[in-house]
Each structure stands twice: as C-alpha cells, then as structure tokens.
Amino acid sequence: MNLLRAIGRFLLGALKVLRLALPKLGVGWMFALLTSNFNRVSIVELGVMAIIVTTMIGLHHFLSPFQVVWGRIADSHPVFGLRRTPYLLIGATVASLVFLALPSVAVAMGEGSVLAIVAGYALLILFGVSIAAMGDCHHALIAEVTNPRTRGGVIAVVWTFTIMSTIIAATVIKAQMPSYTPEAMQALYNLTPLVVIGSALLGVLGIEKRLSREELAVALERARAAAPPGNPLRAAVGLFRQNPQVRAFFGFVFLSIVGIFLQDSILEVFGAEVFHMTIRETTTFTQTWGGGVLGGMLIMGLLSSIFPIGKKVIALIGGVGTAFGLGLLAACALTEQRSLLNPAIMLMGFSTGLYNVGALSLMMDMTVEGATGLYMGMWGMAQAFGTATANILAGALHTVLIEAQVLGQTLGYGVIFGLEAVLMVIGIALLSGVSVEAFRGLTRTDLTRAMEAGAVA
C-alpha cells in the first residue's frame, strides 16, 4: 500500500512538472519561427536589409522592463484569487495573434514599403509586451510551486520542452516550406495561435492554487512588506545600484545571453552565403542545436537531481563549453570547412543546455520571498536585453562588415563568431564572483528603501 502511494505521488509530481513545461512549447514555436524562418526569408529570399530584420526581431526584447511591471502587477493584483495564470494566458493569446500578420508584412517589406516596416516594428513591440507577461508569470509560477532541492530537475524538463518545440517547429517548417512561397509561409504561421494558446491552457489551468480571501490578504500584505507600492522600474534600478550581487548577476546574464545568441539571427544566413545551403539545409541548424541543448539539459538535470552539483558550477561549465563551440564556429567560417559546422553547432547546443540548467536555477534562487515577480522580472529583463542586443548587433555587424564589403564573408563571420566567444568569457568571469548567500544578505530594509524611492518618482 505504501509503495502504491509512493508511485501515485511520483506520477502526480511528474504530471505537474510536465504541465508546468507545456507553455514553453508555444514559446519555442514562436521564437523558432522568428529566428530560423522569418529572418532567413526576409533577408535572403525577399532582399530586406539585414539590419532592419534583425533589429525588428530584437526590438521586442527591449520591452523586457515590462517583465518587472507585470511581475509587480501580478504580485499585488490577483485576478479571481490567481496571481500568475490570468496574466500568462493574456500574454500567450496576444503574442500568438501577432504571427498571423507577419508573412504579409515580410512580403510588403521586400517590395520596399515603409509602412510595412513600421507595421513590423509595431507588431513586434506588441509581441514584446505580451511575451514579457507570459515569461515573467510562468517563471514566477515555477518558482512558487517548486522547492530548491528539485528545482534543477524541473528547470531541465521545462526547458527541454522549449527545445523540443524548436525541433518540432523546424521539422514542420521543412515540411511546410521546403522553399519559400507566400502561401506556404502564411499557412505555417496560421498554426501559431493553436499551438501557443493550446499549450498554455493545458499547462497552467489548475496548477496555481486559488487563494481564499484570508490567504489573499496575507499574500498581499507579504508583497507590500517585501516591496511597498511604488514605481517598480525605479525600484529595480534602486536594487541594481544598492546591491553589487544584483549588478554582477545581471551583468553575467546579459553578457552570456549576448554571447550565446549573437549568431542566432544570422547563422542561417551564414549557411546560405558561405556554403550556399538551401532553406531545408539551414533549417537543420535549429534541429542540431536544439538536439544538443536537449541532451545537455537532460543529462545535467538528471545528474543534479541525484548528486549535489552546484548550480553555479553547472552554469560555469556550460559557459566555458559554449565559448569553445563559438571558437570552433569562428574557425569554420575562417577556413570554410563545412565539416566543422555541425560539430560546432552541436557543442554550442550541448553547452547551452548545461548553462540553462545552472543559470535558470540560479535566477530562481536569487529572489526574495514576497517579491518573486519583481526579481524574476529583473533577471528576465537581463535575458531580454541580452537577446535584443545580440539580434541588433548581429544585423549591424553583418550590414557594416559583410554587406558593405568592409571584410570578406569568411573573415566577417569569423570576427562576429569570435566576438561572441569573448563576450561569453567575460560573462563567466562575472559569475565567478556571484554568491546566493551574499545576495540573500539584502535586507528587507534595503528592498523597502528601493521601492520607496520608486514611489517618490
């Protein structure tokens, strides 16, 4: 009987983890479309300037301060006793609907329409605000319904679903669009609301505990005690200034994300321009990278659930491996050795999987009870700023170095990929000085002072 109860508890726990991971299917689908299809089609097939496309893709990330805003709103303004679920579902719905318009916008941009360019920026700004709500509320929900001992394994499963969705998306893209036609692209993007909204509903409905009136009052009082009402963005800036651990960790997340994703929006373009690869061939980059990430996360998630491996150590190992992978990719570009391409992408992916488990678990540890949404918003903002900077910098470097023929294609790509490796090393150096224990030394008074400064503004 005890064995049956134990098996039942295990199955219920496993089901809960799988459901927590489901919203990432939709997130992975959307970002796969943006970074492995929309970018390639717009730049190569439709002839839109790379700086316009990559800036457009990256712009929505600069809306990441809304993660702090959404986090604070969710902390202090529950809907029907729920603090995370309603905002997550609203964000998922609006973000997915944006994709219905992107194929026609891409065609119009290729025809030189200024109005289409403006519309593209507007759509991805709306996407940025929506994905901020979805991301912050999802991460805060995970932090609140898991415990530190099992969190590494949960994070591994959650991000495994993200990578699985990018692999699935790449497979669907290859099947739906072996070559570009406007009709095929529209049919592909029309699947987005079904995938995103469906996975969010299946994932989070019923996971969050609905607070009773008494519990709600206690939760709101705790939120006010941890972070009194005020301007959450100014409060975040105040915390950034007051606590060197916050600054160091924010810097690590920002630089490491730039290092990892600077290649993301131009890797398919690199394959097309240097090795003359087709859409079908460059789409496999996502599958190769995703498979590596998946393997890294599964292996490290399993090991961290069994053995007491430090989260910081995991993140450091992942960062070093990613830097080596980027160095190999730079060598591939400089030597034009196509045989190095897949090993470089696989090493980058596997190491990024290790990085994800360590860094994301650290993010959830680097919070203060009662202000989980605020801190997760800050770390999410660092991620988003890093991704935005990576996208924009990639397009700018491609336009300035390669399109303007300042450098040849091979040397230009070698410089870009080498820069990524350097940024990754700097991020690793910052992480080496971060301590969760020192961060937790931030007193309630310090946090209150930061929020009160926001209230004055």
Secondary structure by P-SEA (a helix, b strand, c coil): caaaaaaaaaaaaaaaaaaaaaaaaaaaaaaaaacccaaaaacccccccaaaaaaaaaccccccaaaaaaaaaaacccccccccaaaaaaaaaaaaaaacaaaaaaaaaaaccaaaaaaaaaaaaaaaaaaaaaaaaaaaaaaaaccccaaaaaaaaaaaaaaaaaaaaaaaaaaacccccaaaaaaaacaaaaaaaaaaaaccccccccccaaaaaaaaaaaaaacccccaaaaaaaaaaccaaaaaaaaaaaaaaaaaccccccaaaaaaacccccaaaaaaaaaaaaaaaaaaaaaaaaaaacccccaaaaaaaaaaaaaaaaaaaaaaaaaccccaaaaaaaaaaaaaaaaaaaaaaaaaacccccaaaaaaaaaaaaaaaaaaaaaaaaaaaaaaccccccccaaaaaaaaaaaaaaaaaaaaaaaaaccccccccccaaaaaaaaaaaaac
